[in-house]
Amino acid sequence: MAEGAVARWFNARSAWQCIAFLAALGAGTSLGQAPFSLPIFTLVGLVVAFVIFPALKSHREAIAAGLAFGTGYFALSLHWIVEPFLVDVARHGWMAPFALVFLSVGLALFWGAAFAVARWMAIGRWALVLTLTGAEMLRAYVFTGFPWAMLSYGLVDGLAGQAASFVGPHGLTLILLVSAAGISGFRARKTSAVVGILFAVVALWPMPEANVPNPERPMVRLVQPNAPQHQKWDPEFMRVFFDRALRATRSGLEVPDLIVWPETSVPSPLNNSINTRAAIAKAARGAPVVLGLNRYDGLRFYNSAVVIGDEGAIGDVYDKHHLVPFGEYVPFGDVLARFGIHGLAAREGGGYSAGPGPHLMDVGAVGRALPLICYEAVFPQDTRGTDERPDLLMQITNDAWFGAFSGPYQHLQQARMRAIEQGLPLVRAANTGISAVVDARGRVTAQLGLGKEGFLDARLPQALSATVYSRTADLPLSLMLFALIAGFGLRKIRETD
């Protein structure tokens, strides 16, 4: 009865009222994302969306509904995207609203397509479960991918989040959608509704606190210079921030087993850093240091992580391979240069060049780390690709770009999911915060808060056994979704012949 009442109420509204309602519903659904971290709102929002879905009378209505719902969701969860344009308001501030609108609507197109295809299949809410899961997976890969604010990230604090070690974040999204669809049809399918409610209880049940790490485990020091983005590259402040990092490196009586500096925290490029590296090595007192800095090779520039040892000797070098489109490079810039359009080509110094791919870094007594530079930690697929399993994940990042409200908290939330997926501890050095140590179940064991200057010493948590997801990745779920969507699609085509 309640389900029919909602559908009748929705059908009685004008088109613009429906769009406004769905956009607001999408915004409420996004409250599972950090810093709100209220997954009950995500579940309720999805339940209402599944209740409304059968009331959509045409493909056109379905596209509009999915687009409105998705736009509301992404507009609120990704509103931090305006922050980079506000670093230099006079030059770039006018772009901020356009960036938010284009990104929100662009990502919402995936949801609009999911609603439309599900409506075409004509098998009810379960079709939307499949197509919306597929849409979320597609946006993680298409056009280099942008899986920020996936529905499943809101579950990282609950027991249900641990399922990511088996099925990954997309499989967790599927479970969440199945639960919401089951609850939405309570009167017709009580069994599925009960299962959905049980999942909701598990999802919202908080994880027990992390154990105190073994005092015999390696000690890691995370350096946080707290350089605001508008001052980070100002010649009058660069020395100030470098001295902060240097002071944090040499502080304390105990010499840590590893010291990690954030992304691009060294002002000079690697090629011209002999004296800089020597000063850092002296401050480190024999501990290996991972530095975030730029390097160049001819005209090509790289966003790199470098291990330095005694007297500043260069050890392993990792070049970021998953670059930010339009932020670190212009897509197809090298191709356009062949047609005489220069200035955008990475090979000619127009932006960063991508490194060859993931590889492990030897970081001394701590073991072998898989480096993730900035938003590489957003991608589940970027934690794979090496022949051997790492001992830890190591993210260096400059979250000063993301403002001080939601962006840095969401970035940490997603990095925590990577730890669960791989069953590995994670260390995270962030320029302005949040620097943190995370155990293999995604729990923060120590952190240095946003906007604080200093360093964090913490024992490295123990790794768990290799997870199912670390072995299979998204292949099983991809095959299952393809088979089910293709099967229902072929059945629909045969019915219409």
C-alpha positions as CSV (number, residue, x, y, z in Angstrom):
1,M,0.0,0.0,0.0
2,A,2.8,2.4,0.9
3,E,4.6,1.5,-2.3
4,G,1.5,2.2,-4.4
5,A,0.9,5.5,-2.5
6,V,4.5,6.7,-3.3
7,A,4.0,5.8,-7.0
8,R,0.6,7.6,-7.2
9,W,2.1,10.6,-5.5
10,F,5.0,10.7,-7.9
11,N,2.8,10.3,-10.9
12,A,0.6,13.2,-9.7
13,R,3.5,15.6,-9.8
14,S,4.5,17.8,-12.7
15,A,7.7,16.8,-14.6
16,W,9.7,19.6,-13.0
17,Q,8.5,18.6,-9.5
18,C,9.5,15.0,-10.2
19,I,13.0,16.1,-11.4
20,A,13.4,18.4,-8.3
21,F,12.3,15.6,-6.0
22,L,14.7,13.1,-7.5
23,A,17.6,15.5,-7.5
24,A,17.0,16.1,-3.8
25,L,16.7,12.4,-3.2
26,G,20.0,11.9,-4.9
27,A,21.6,14.5,-2.7
28,G,20.3,12.8,0.4
29,T,21.6,9.4,-0.9
30,S,25.1,10.9,-1.1
31,L,25.2,11.4,2.7
32,G,26.8,8.0,3.1
33,Q,30.0,9.6,1.7
34,A,32.5,11.3,4.1
35,P,32.5,13.6,5.9
36,F,28.8,12.8,6.8
37,S,29.3,9.0,6.7
38,L,25.6,8.3,7.2
39,P,25.1,5.1,5.1
40,I,21.5,4.8,6.4
41,F,20.7,7.8,4.2
42,T,22.2,6.0,1.2
43,L,20.1,2.9,1.9
44,V,16.9,4.9,2.4
45,G,17.5,7.0,-0.7
46,L,18.0,3.9,-2.9
47,V,14.9,2.2,-1.4
48,V,12.8,5.2,-2.4
49,A,14.4,5.2,-5.9
50,F,13.5,1.6,-6.3
51,V,9.9,2.3,-5.2
52,I,9.6,5.1,-7.7
53,F,11.2,3.1,-10.6
54,P,8.2,1.0,-11.6
55,A,6.1,4.2,-11.8
56,L,8.2,5.4,-14.7
57,K,6.1,5.0,-17.8
58,S,8.6,5.4,-20.7
59,H,12.2,5.3,-21.5
60,R,12.3,9.1,-21.7
61,E,11.0,9.3,-18.1
62,A,13.5,6.7,-17.0
63,I,16.4,8.6,-18.5
64,A,15.3,11.9,-16.9
65,A,14.8,10.2,-13.5
66,G,18.2,8.5,-13.6
67,L,19.8,11.8,-14.7
68,A,18.1,13.8,-12.0
69,F,18.8,11.3,-9.3
70,G,22.5,11.0,-10.3
71,T,23.0,14.7,-10.7
72,G,21.8,15.4,-7.2
73,Y,24.0,12.6,-5.9
74,F,27.2,13.7,-7.6
75,A,26.6,17.4,-7.1
76,L,26.6,17.1,-3.3
77,S,29.2,14.4,-3.0
78,L,31.6,16.0,-5.5
79,H,31.1,19.7,-4.6
80,W,34.8,19.8,-3.6
81,I,35.6,19.9,-7.3
82,V,35.2,23.7,-7.1
83,E,38.1,24.1,-4.7
84,P,41.0,23.8,-7.2
85,F,39.5,26.7,-9.2
86,L,39.3,28.9,-6.0
87,V,43.1,28.7,-5.4
88,D,43.5,31.6,-7.8
89,V,40.0,33.0,-7.9
90,A,40.8,35.9,-10.1
91,R,42.0,33.7,-12.9
92,H,40.0,30.5,-12.5
93,G,37.1,31.2,-10.1
94,W,34.6,31.6,-13.0
95,M,35.2,28.0,-14.0
96,A,34.1,26.5,-10.7
97,P,30.3,26.3,-11.2
98,F,30.8,24.9,-14.7
99,A,33.2,22.2,-13.5
100,L,30.7,21.1,-10.9
101,V,27.7,21.1,-13.3
102,F,29.6,19.3,-16.1
103,L,31.1,16.7,-13.8
104,S,27.9,16.0,-12.0
105,V,25.8,15.7,-15.1
106,G,28.5,13.8,-17.0
107,L,28.6,11.1,-14.3
108,A,24.8,11.1,-14.0
109,L,24.6,10.1,-17.6
110,F,25.8,6.7,-16.5
111,W,22.8,6.5,-14.1
112,G,20.4,7.8,-16.7
113,A,21.5,5.1,-19.1
114,A,21.1,2.5,-16.4
115,F,17.5,3.6,-15.6
116,A,16.7,3.6,-19.3
117,V,18.1,0.1,-20.1
118,A,16.4,-1.3,-17.0
119,R,13.1,0.2,-18.0
120,W,13.5,-1.3,-21.5
121,M,14.1,-4.7,-20.0
122,A,10.7,-4.5,-18.3
123,I,11.6,-7.0,-15.5
124,G,11.2,-4.5,-12.6
125,R,13.6,-3.4,-10.0
126,W,16.0,-6.2,-10.4
127,A,17.0,-5.0,-13.8
128,L,17.9,-1.7,-12.3
129,V,20.1,-3.5,-9.7
130,L,22.1,-5.0,-12.6
131,T,22.3,-1.9,-14.8
132,L,23.1,0.5,-12.0
133,T,25.9,-1.8,-10.8
134,G,27.2,-2.0,-14.3
135,A,27.0,1.8,-14.7
136,E,29.1,2.3,-11.5
137,M,31.6,-0.2,-12.8
138,L,31.8,1.4,-16.2
139,R,32.5,4.8,-14.8
140,A,35.5,3.3,-12.9
141,Y,37.1,2.4,-16.3
142,V,35.7,4.5,-19.2
143,F,37.9,7.4,-20.3
144,T,40.6,6.4,-17.7
145,G,37.8,6.2,-15.1
146,F,36.5,8.3,-12.2
147,P,35.1,6.0,-9.5
148,W,35.0,8.7,-6.8
149,A,32.1,8.5,-4.4
150,M,31.0,5.0,-5.3
151,L,27.9,4.0,-3.4
152,S,29.8,1.3,-1.6
153,Y,32.3,3.6,0.0
154,G,29.7,4.6,2.6
155,L,30.0,1.1,4.0
156,V,33.7,1.2,4.9
157,D,33.0,1.8,8.6
158,G,30.6,-1.1,9.0
159,L,30.9,-4.8,9.1
160,A,29.5,-5.0,5.6
161,G,32.5,-3.1,4.2
162,Q,34.7,-6.2,4.9
163,A,32.9,-7.9,2.1
164,A,35.1,-5.9,-0.3
165,S,37.9,-8.3,0.5
166,F,35.8,-10.9,-1.4
167,V,33.9,-9.1,-4.0
168,G,35.5,-5.6,-4.2
169,P,33.7,-2.3,-4.1
170,H,31.6,-3.0,-7.2
171,G,30.4,-6.3,-5.7
172,L,29.6,-4.5,-2.5
173,T,27.6,-2.0,-4.6
174,L,25.6,-4.9,-6.0
175,I,24.9,-6.2,-2.5
176,L,23.8,-2.8,-1.4
177,L,21.4,-2.4,-4.4
178,V,20.0,-5.9,-4.0
179,S,19.2,-5.1,-0.3
180,A,17.6,-1.8,-1.2
181,A,15.5,-3.4,-4.0
182,G,14.4,-6.1,-1.6
183,I,13.3,-3.7,1.1
184,S,11.5,-1.6,-1.5
185,G,9.2,-4.5,-2.4
186,F,8.4,-5.5,1.2
187,R,4.7,-6.1,0.7
188,A,5.1,-8.3,-2.3
189,R,8.3,-10.1,-1.4
190,K,8.8,-10.4,2.3
191,T,11.7,-12.8,2.1
192,S,13.9,-10.5,0.0
193,A,12.9,-7.6,2.2
194,V,13.9,-9.4,5.4
195,V,17.3,-10.3,3.7
196,G,17.7,-6.6,2.8
197,I,16.9,-5.5,6.3
198,L,19.4,-8.0,7.8
199,F,22.1,-6.6,5.4
200,A,21.2,-3.1,6.5
201,V,21.8,-4.1,10.1
202,V,25.1,-5.6,9.3
203,A,26.1,-2.7,7.1
204,L,25.4,-0.2,9.9
205,W,27.0,-2.3,12.6
206,P,30.3,-0.6,13.4
207,M,33.6,-2.4,13.2
208,P,35.3,-3.1,16.4
209,E,38.2,-0.8,17.2
210,A,41.6,-1.8,15.7
211,N,44.1,-3.7,17.9
212,V,47.1,-1.9,19.2
213,P,49.9,-2.7,16.7
214,N,52.6,-5.0,17.9
215,P,55.5,-2.9,19.3
216,E,57.9,-5.1,17.4
217,R,56.4,-4.0,14.1
218,P,58.3,-1.4,12.0
219,M,57.9,2.3,13.0
220,V,56.8,4.6,10.1
221,R,56.9,8.4,10.3
222,L,54.5,10.4,8.1
223,V,55.6,14.0,7.5
224,Q,52.8,16.7,7.1
225,P,54.2,20.2,6.3
226,N,50.7,21.7,5.8
227,A,51.4,23.8,2.8
228,P,48.3,25.6,1.6
229,Q,47.9,25.3,-2.2
230,H,48.0,29.0,-2.9
231,Q,51.4,29.3,-1.1
232,K,52.9,25.9,-1.9
233,W,54.8,27.1,-5.0
234,D,55.3,30.7,-3.8
235,P,59.1,31.4,-3.7
236,E,58.6,33.2,-0.4
237,F,57.0,30.2,1.3
238,M,58.7,27.2,-0.4
239,R,61.6,27.3,2.0
240,V,59.3,27.6,5.0
241,F,57.4,24.4,4.1
242,F,60.6,22.5,3.2
243,D,62.1,23.5,6.6
244,R,58.9,22.2,8.3
245,A,59.3,18.9,6.6
246,L,63.0,18.7,7.4
247,R,62.3,19.6,11.1
248,A,59.7,16.8,11.3
249,T,62.1,14.4,9.7
250,R,64.9,14.9,12.3
251,S,62.5,15.2,15.4
252,G,62.3,12.7,18.2
253,L,64.7,10.5,20.0
254,E,63.7,7.3,18.1
255,V,64.8,6.9,14.5
256,P,61.9,5.4,12.6
257,D,62.2,2.5,10.1
258,L,60.7,4.6,7.3
259,I,59.9,8.2,6.7
260,V,57.4,9.3,4.1
261,W,56.9,12.8,2.7
262,P,53.8,13.8,0.7
263,E,53.4,14.3,-3.0
264,T,55.5,17.1,-4.6
265,S,56.7,18.1,-1.1
266,V,60.3,18.7,-2.4
267,P,60.4,22.1,-4.3
268,S,63.3,21.1,-6.5
269,P,63.1,18.5,-9.2
270,L,65.0,15.2,-8.7
271,N,67.5,16.1,-11.4
272,N,68.7,19.2,-9.4
273,S,68.3,17.9,-5.9
274,I,71.8,16.8,-4.7
275,N,72.1,19.3,-1.9
276,T,68.4,18.9,-1.0
277,R,68.6,15.1,-0.8
278,A,71.8,15.3,1.3
279,A,70.1,17.6,3.8
280,I,67.1,15.2,4.0
281,A,69.3,12.2,4.4
282,K,71.2,13.9,7.2
283,A,67.9,14.7,9.0
284,A,66.7,11.2,8.6
285,R,69.7,9.7,10.5
286,G,70.0,6.6,8.4
287,A,66.3,5.9,7.9
288,P,65.2,5.5,4.2
289,V,62.9,8.4,3.1
290,V,60.3,8.3,0.4
291,L,60.0,11.7,-1.2
292,G,57.3,13.1,-3.5
293,L,58.8,15.4,-6.1
294,N,58.9,16.0,-9.9
295,R,61.6,14.8,-12.2
296,Y,62.3,15.4,-15.9
297,D,63.7,13.3,-18.7
298,G,64.4,15.6,-21.7
299,L,61.1,17.5,-22.3
300,R,59.0,15.0,-20.3
301,F,58.0,15.7,-16.7
302,Y,56.9,13.1,-14.2
303,N,55.1,13.1,-10.8
304,S,57.3,10.8,-8.9
305,A,58.0,9.0,-5.6
306,V,61.7,8.4,-4.8
307,V,63.4,6.4,-2.1
308,I,66.6,8.0,-0.9
309,G,69.2,6.5,1.4
310,D,72.5,7.4,3.1
311,E,73.9,10.8,1.9
312,G,70.9,11.2,-0.4
313,A,71.6,8.3,-2.7
314,I,68.7,7.6,-5.1
315,G,67.0,4.2,-4.7
316,D,63.8,3.1,-6.3
317,V,61.9,5.6,-8.5
318,Y,58.2,5.4,-9.3
319,D,56.5,7.6,-11.8
320,K,52.8,8.1,-11.4
321,H,51.1,6.3,-14.3
322,H,47.4,7.1,-13.7
323,L,47.3,10.8,-14.4
324,V,44.4,13.2,-13.8
325,P,42.9,14.3,-17.2
326,F,43.0,18.0,-17.7
327,G,44.7,18.4,-14.2
328,E,48.0,16.7,-15.1
329,Y,47.8,16.3,-18.8
330,V,45.5,17.0,-21.7
331,P,44.0,13.9,-23.3
332,F,45.2,13.2,-26.9
333,G,47.8,16.0,-26.5
334,D,50.5,13.9,-28.2
335,V,48.1,13.0,-31.1
336,L,47.1,16.7,-31.6
337,A,50.8,17.6,-31.8
338,R,51.1,15.4,-35.0
339,F,48.6,17.8,-36.6
340,G,50.5,20.9,-35.6
341,I,48.6,21.7,-32.4
342,H,51.5,22.0,-30.0
343,G,51.6,23.0,-26.3
344,L,49.4,20.2,-25.1
345,A,51.7,17.3,-25.8
346,A,53.3,15.6,-22.8
347,R,56.3,14.6,-24.9
348,E,56.9,18.3,-25.5
349,G,56.6,19.4,-21.9
350,G,52.8,20.1,-22.0
351,G,51.8,18.5,-18.7
352,Y,53.0,15.3,-17.1
353,S,53.9,12.1,-18.8
354,A,52.6,8.8,-17.5
355,G,55.0,6.3,-16.0
356,P,55.2,2.7,-17.2
357,G,52.8,1.3,-14.5
358,P,52.8,0.0,-11.0
359,H,55.8,-1.5,-9.4
360,L,57.0,-2.3,-5.9
361,M,59.5,-0.1,-4.0
362,D,62.1,-1.4,-1.6
363,V,61.7,0.7,1.6
364,G,64.2,-1.1,3.8
365,A,63.1,-2.9,6.9
366,V,59.5,-2.1,6.3
367,G,59.5,-4.3,3.2
368,R,58.2,-3.7,-0.3
369,A,55.6,-1.0,-0.8
370,L,53.2,-0.4,-3.6
371,P,53.2,3.4,-4.2
372,L,50.0,5.2,-5.0
373,I,50.4,8.9,-5.9
374,C,47.3,11.0,-5.1
375,Y,44.2,9.9,-6.9
376,E,45.7,6.5,-7.9
377,A,44.3,5.3,-4.6
378,V,40.8,5.9,-5.9
379,F,41.1,3.1,-8.4
380,P,40.8,-0.5,-7.2
381,Q,42.6,-1.7,-10.4
382,D,45.7,0.4,-9.5
383,T,46.5,-1.8,-6.6
384,R,47.2,-4.7,-8.9
385,G,49.7,-5.2,-11.8
386,T,52.8,-6.3,-9.9
387,D,54.2,-9.9,-10.0
388,E,54.7,-10.1,-6.2
389,R,52.4,-9.1,-3.4
390,P,53.5,-6.0,-1.5
391,D,53.9,-5.8,2.2
392,L,52.0,-2.5,2.4
393,L,50.2,0.1,0.3
394,M,51.8,3.6,0.4
395,Q,49.9,6.7,-0.7
396,I,51.5,10.1,-1.0
397,T,49.1,12.9,-1.8
398,N,48.6,16.7,-1.9
399,D,45.0,17.0,-0.8
400,A,45.4,20.8,-0.4
401,W,43.6,21.0,-3.8
402,F,40.4,19.4,-2.3
403,G,39.6,22.1,0.3
404,A,38.9,21.5,4.0
405,F,35.4,20.0,4.1
406,S,34.7,16.8,2.2
407,G,37.4,16.1,-0.4
408,P,40.2,15.1,1.9
409,Y,37.9,12.9,4.1
410,Q,36.5,11.2,1.0
411,H,40.0,10.5,-0.3
412,L,41.0,8.9,2.9
413,Q,37.7,6.9,2.9
414,Q,38.5,5.5,-0.5
415,A,42.1,4.7,0.4
416,R,40.8,2.7,3.4
417,M,38.7,0.6,1.0
418,R,41.9,-0.3,-0.9
419,A,43.4,-1.7,2.3
420,I,40.3,-3.9,2.8
421,E,40.3,-5.1,-0.8
422,Q,43.9,-6.2,-0.6
423,G,44.2,-7.2,3.0
424,L,47.2,-4.9,3.4
425,P,48.1,-2.1,5.8
426,L,48.3,1.4,4.2
427,V,50.4,4.4,5.1
428,R,49.3,7.8,3.8
429,A,51.3,11.0,3.9
430,A,49.2,14.0,2.9
431,N,50.5,17.6,2.5
432,T,47.7,19.3,4.5
433,G,46.3,16.1,5.9
434,I,44.8,13.7,6.6
435,S,48.0,11.6,7.1
436,A,47.1,8.2,8.5
437,V,48.1,4.6,9.1
438,V,45.3,2.1,8.2
439,D,45.2,-1.6,9.1
440,A,44.3,-4.4,6.7
441,R,40.6,-4.1,7.6
442,G,40.5,-0.5,6.7
443,R,40.5,0.9,10.3
444,V,42.5,4.0,11.0
445,T,45.1,3.2,13.7
446,A,46.7,6.6,13.8
447,Q,46.1,9.9,12.1
448,L,47.3,13.5,11.9
449,G,44.3,15.7,11.3
450,L,43.5,18.1,8.5
451,G,45.3,21.4,8.5
452,K,47.9,20.5,11.1
453,E,51.7,20.8,10.8
454,G,54.0,18.1,12.1
455,F,54.6,14.4,11.9
456,L,53.0,11.1,12.9
457,D,54.9,8.1,14.2
458,A,53.0,4.8,14.2
459,R,53.7,1.1,14.1
460,L,52.8,-0.6,10.8
461,P,49.9,-3.0,11.3
462,Q,50.2,-6.6,10.2
463,A,49.1,-7.7,6.7
464,L,46.4,-10.4,6.3
465,S,46.5,-13.3,3.9
466,A,45.9,-12.4,0.2
467,T,42.2,-11.7,-0.3
468,V,39.9,-13.3,-2.8
469,Y,39.4,-9.9,-4.5
470,S,43.2,-9.4,-4.8
471,R,43.3,-12.6,-6.9
472,T,40.2,-12.2,-9.0
473,A,39.6,-8.4,-9.2
474,D,36.5,-7.4,-11.1
475,L,36.5,-10.2,-13.7
476,P,33.9,-12.5,-12.1
477,L,31.4,-9.7,-11.4
478,S,32.0,-8.3,-14.9
479,L,31.2,-11.6,-16.5
480,M,28.2,-12.2,-14.4
481,L,26.7,-8.7,-15.1
482,F,27.4,-9.0,-18.8
483,A,25.8,-12.4,-19.0
484,L,22.7,-11.4,-17.0
485,I,22.2,-8.1,-18.8
486,A,22.8,-9.7,-22.2
487,G,20.5,-12.5,-21.4
488,F,17.6,-10.3,-20.3
489,G,18.3,-8.0,-23.3
490,L,18.1,-10.9,-25.8
491,R,14.9,-12.2,-24.1
492,K,13.4,-8.7,-24.5
493,I,14.4,-8.6,-28.2
494,R,12.8,-12.0,-28.9
495,E,9.6,-10.9,-27.1
496,T,9.3,-7.8,-29.3
497,D,9.9,-9.7,-32.6
